[in-house]
């Protein structure tokens, strides 16, 4: 398993209760399962469900999370929708 960093921004940070955490996983699906398991409330899952996810600065888009490999030192960014100028 690879150690990676998950960074949460804006509403995702509030829902997660932290701005950053370390997770061990081989796929993005394993990362998602791990962070959701640690937060049993539905609010976090709802925010995660509408968020964009980047792995090493590349958008995941509609790719299945089980197909997105995580390598040692990967950085996963969770970006919820937000208004901006």
N, C-alpha and C positions, 0 to 999 in steps of 0.2 A: 504494500500500500504506500502511496505517495502522500507526503505531508504537503498541504496546501493552505493558503490563507483565503478566508472569505471576508470580504469587506462589504458592509451594508451602508447605504446612503439614504438620507432624508427619512421618509416614513418607514423604510425597511430597517433603518438603524433604531428607530423608536420601537418598532414591533419586535425586533430581535433582543432589545435591551443591551446591545453592545454595538460598537462600530466595527469590530473585527474579531475574528476567532480563527483558530487553527483546527483543521479537520484532516483525517487520514482517509483517503479514498482512491479508487482507480478510475472511477467514472463520475461525471457530473451527477448522475442519478444517485450514486452513493452519497455524494455531498448533500444533495437535497434531502435525502432520507435521513441522514444524520442530523442536520440542523432542524428539520421538522420534528424529529423524535424528541429533541431536547426542549421543544416548545409545543406543548400539547394544545394550546389554545388555537382556535380557528382564525384569530386575527392575523397572526404571523403567516399562516398558510394562504390567506386571502391576499395579503400584500405581496407575498412571494409569487403568487399566481398571476399577478398583473405586472410584475416587474420584468425589465429586460435584464438578461444575464450576459456578462462578458467573461470569457476565459482567456487570460493572458492578452487582454486588450482587444480580443476578437469577439464580435457578437455571436451568440449561439443561435439566435433566430428561432426557426421552427424545427431545427434538428432535434431528434429524440435525445433526451439527456443521457440515456444509456449508451449512446454512440459517441459521446464527447469524452475523450480520454483526458485524465488528469495526470500530470507528471510532477515529480518532486519540485517543489517551489512554485507551482502554478498559483496564480492569483485570480480568484473569482470575484467579480464585482456584481452586486445586486442593486439595480437602479430602478426604483419605482417611478411611475409617471409623475411628472412635476411640471408646473408652469414656469415659463421663463421668457426672457426677451431676446 
